[in-house]
């Protein structure tokens, strides 16, 4: 499995009564497909998997596959407090045509590196699909250290890692010591650094409502190798990332971004609550400015200067002499 491009961790629209609005979910998946994202993550943190039942999570996978057919890569999250639930979800991933499983640390239990590796390998065996690891110690309590990575290397299915630790030294370690594991950016404000270190994919919640802008950064870095342009795009994105990360209302802000973009995002499930008026106004202003700025950058085209040929360089030297 080759991970390249923008992968959207899809939101789950909830109605006021708490049920999932599968029609709105299907519309949103279709929108992302048409917008040009390269893959979907169903059952990630942004999708609020932790307050969803097994049946709901599986139905979301089935709907996403039905909507996008085989055109998009679908990564299916298996994260759960209960490792047995993760195994069952992995089995469902294989049954309902997920392309990849996402394997995370069971939260709260704080396993050792050996225990975590044994868990990951058991989930892997249940699906026997390509697997992306999910390292998010702030939520899970445990880092996926070198001992863990060495142990899970027994399975060739582990071919990627969504790195969300925020520790830039881990990016260096992964790129240098584990080149067989493709690193995917899972820390939005470090996307530029990830791409500079050779990452080719970005799992970004903001692409739920700004897919074209996130794709623009990927293209500048990976396809055009134009990091001067990429720095300008990233600079335009940073105010949004600060808004998303402040106040513990990340998912609520992403959902409001989808609402601003004209689709039904629904409510969040408890214990979360929606944004207040001031938070909504802040999101509106930041999104408006971001769109305008990146559109202007894109309109300028590629910013890299044309290379000077050896012949023209030699001619210049002769004229100067």
Buried (B, 14 or more C-beta within 10 A) or exposed (E): BEBBBBBBBBBBBBEEEEEBBBEBBBBBBBBBBEBEBBBBBBBBBBBBBBBBEEEBBBBBBBBBBEBBEEEBBBBBBBBBEEBEBBBBBBBBBBEBBBBBBBBBBBBEBEBEBEBBBBBBBBBBEBBBBBBBBBBBBEBBBBBBBEEBBEBBEEBEBBBBBBBBBBBBEBBEBBBEEBEEBBBBBBBBBBBBBBBBBEBBBBBBBBBBBBBBBBBBBBBBBBEBEBBEBBBBBBEBBBBBBEBBBEEEBBBBBBBBBBBBBEBBBBBBBEEBEBBEEEBBEBBEEBBEEBBEBBEEBBEEEEBEEEEEEEEEEEEEEEEEE
